[in-house]
Amino acid sequence: MSPFRERLARKGSLSFTVRVHPGAKRTAIKGVMADETVKIDIAAAPEDGRANTELMRFLSREFSVPLSHVSIARGQNTRTKVIRLAM
């Protein structure tokens, strides 16, 4: 995730694609694919927006940005999402 943190610090904002696996044992980054899609396991179930909320909280902690600066730009109802972060 280091290159993503560097881009966020340099540009002040960042958009990237994530592929989530909800209902996992714990929330964690599983890796980065060749196309720079970030694979993330989410402990919350994909019900009533719980997985999306957990994803946003997790990314807020990972990137040390306020939760209000994390948004799902596309893919609220799918496993592939575009995330937007701002400083």
C-alpha positions as CSV (number, residue, x, y, z in Angstrom):
1,M,0.0,0.0,0.0
2,S,3.0,2.2,0.2
3,P,2.8,3.5,-3.4
4,F,-0.8,4.5,-2.8
5,R,0.1,6.4,0.4
6,E,2.8,8.2,-1.5
7,R,0.4,9.2,-4.3
8,L,-2.1,10.4,-1.7
9,A,0.5,12.5,0.1
10,R,1.8,14.0,-3.2
11,K,-1.5,14.8,-4.9
12,G,-3.8,15.3,-1.9
13,S,-6.4,12.9,-3.3
14,L,-6.5,9.4,-4.7
15,S,-8.9,7.1,-6.5
16,F,-8.3,3.4,-6.8
17,T,-10.2,0.2,-7.4
18,V,-10.8,-2.4,-4.7
19,R,-12.1,-6.0,-4.9
20,V,-13.8,-6.9,-1.6
21,H,-14.6,-10.3,-0.1
22,P,-17.3,-9.6,2.6
23,G,-18.0,-12.1,5.4
24,A,-14.3,-12.9,5.9
25,K,-12.8,-13.9,9.3
26,R,-11.1,-10.5,9.6
27,T,-10.7,-7.3,7.7
28,A,-7.3,-7.1,6.0
29,I,-5.6,-6.3,2.7
30,K,-4.9,-9.5,0.8
31,G,-2.8,-8.0,-1.9
32,V,-2.5,-5.8,-5.0
33,M,-3.3,-7.3,-8.4
34,A,-1.3,-6.6,-11.6
35,D,-3.8,-3.9,-12.6
36,E,-3.4,-2.2,-9.2
37,T,-6.8,-3.4,-7.9
38,V,-6.5,-3.8,-4.1
39,K,-7.9,-7.1,-2.8
40,I,-9.5,-6.6,0.7
41,D,-11.2,-9.1,3.0
42,I,-14.0,-7.5,5.0
43,A,-15.3,-9.1,8.2
44,A,-18.7,-7.6,8.0
45,A,-21.6,-9.2,6.2
46,P,-22.8,-7.6,2.9
47,E,-26.1,-6.6,4.5
48,D,-27.6,-3.2,5.0
49,G,-24.3,-1.5,3.9
50,R,-22.3,-3.0,6.8
51,A,-19.5,-4.2,4.5
52,N,-19.2,-0.8,2.9
53,T,-19.1,0.9,6.2
54,E,-16.4,-1.5,7.5
55,L,-14.4,-0.9,4.3
56,M,-14.5,2.8,4.6
57,R,-13.5,2.7,8.3
58,F,-10.7,0.3,7.5
59,L,-9.3,2.5,4.7
60,S,-9.7,5.6,6.9
61,R,-7.4,3.9,9.5
62,E,-5.0,2.5,6.9
63,F,-4.4,5.8,5.2
64,S,-4.7,8.0,8.4
65,V,-7.4,10.2,6.9
66,P,-10.8,11.2,8.5
67,L,-13.7,8.9,7.7
68,S,-15.4,11.9,6.1
69,H,-12.6,11.9,3.5
70,V,-13.2,8.3,2.3
71,S,-16.0,7.6,-0.2
72,I,-17.2,4.9,-2.5
73,A,-17.3,6.6,-5.9
74,R,-18.7,3.6,-7.8
75,G,-19.8,0.1,-6.9
76,Q,-21.8,0.5,-3.7
77,N,-23.7,-2.7,-4.5
78,T,-20.9,-4.7,-6.1
79,R,-17.7,-6.4,-4.9
80,T,-15.6,-4.2,-7.3
81,K,-15.6,-0.6,-6.1
82,V,-13.8,2.7,-6.9
83,I,-12.6,4.4,-3.7
84,R,-11.9,8.1,-3.4
85,L,-9.6,9.4,-0.6
86,A,-8.7,13.0,0.2
87,M,-6.3,14.5,2.7
